[in-house]
Amino acid sequence: MAPEKPTLYLLDNFHPEVIKYCEENFTAILPGTPEHANWRQDARFLLVRSSRLTAEDIQSCPKLIAIGKQGVGIEKIDAVACSKQGIEIFNTPGVNARAVAEMVLSLTMAVAREVGRINTRQTQGVLVPKETCSGLILSQKTVGIIGMGNIGKIVAQIFRGAFDAEVVAYDPFLPLDAWSDISHTRLSSIPDLLKVSDVVTIHVPLTENTRNMISLSEFQIMKRNAILINAARGGIVNESDLEIALRERLIFGAGLDCHEEEPPSKERYEKLWELGVVSTPHVGAATEQTQIETGTTAARRVLEFYQTQAQS
């Protein structure tokens, strides 16, 4: 007789391959089914992708013991409330690193060659003679990486390989021998990194310490032909100060995959877009392969937790 499957409530829509994995390994309760309405009262295991789980949500789940979270960020889940109730959170660090790193490359190239500004003008019906365009060459430039985790490391490898770039990096938490296999210079402060970087790319979580990490005072330090990329979290870059920096030409341009408002609206971001900001709606991990891998990994971690609990 086959062992009874654990019941898993899926709070969001997932790739069909992820749902297939869940249905093979769990009794999967999908959104829209009658049973799903009772997830707060009944769920022991949840799988989430983008849903927000507040402290009130957590407190209303008396049976909940584990949450699988597709992706790295857990800022939409009240981790303090989960900790108080002994609820485990299983996210998927590292699984989406390659996809996000490639997005950083895409944004950087688009900013460097003014794709955002040119595309905006053309879609408005404006003829753009090539003589009016003047982008940047990235070969042998310096890329500054804030945050030396899984994504930052792949970004370093990509820029070394594609552009023979000099790599400088800042991370106060990793040991000094981190990235021993990548030629780079470890700097001791963000200002030191900003002063020397032609491309600055951010790979840290949004915390009270990192909120508004890049504001007007930081833009004033940067090179006038520097490019800023944020594919981490909205709120790390002060968007009002970014607009000032671009208007005053303190930096060359910026690429944002993450915004304070997501998805970004024309009402809020039109001024930045007119200034040439290349903006995408947090799609760094939005490839089919990555969606399958991250969703399946989150579900598998919940299953492994269940199996460990069952054996103890």
Disulfide bonds with the S-S distance in Angstrom:
none
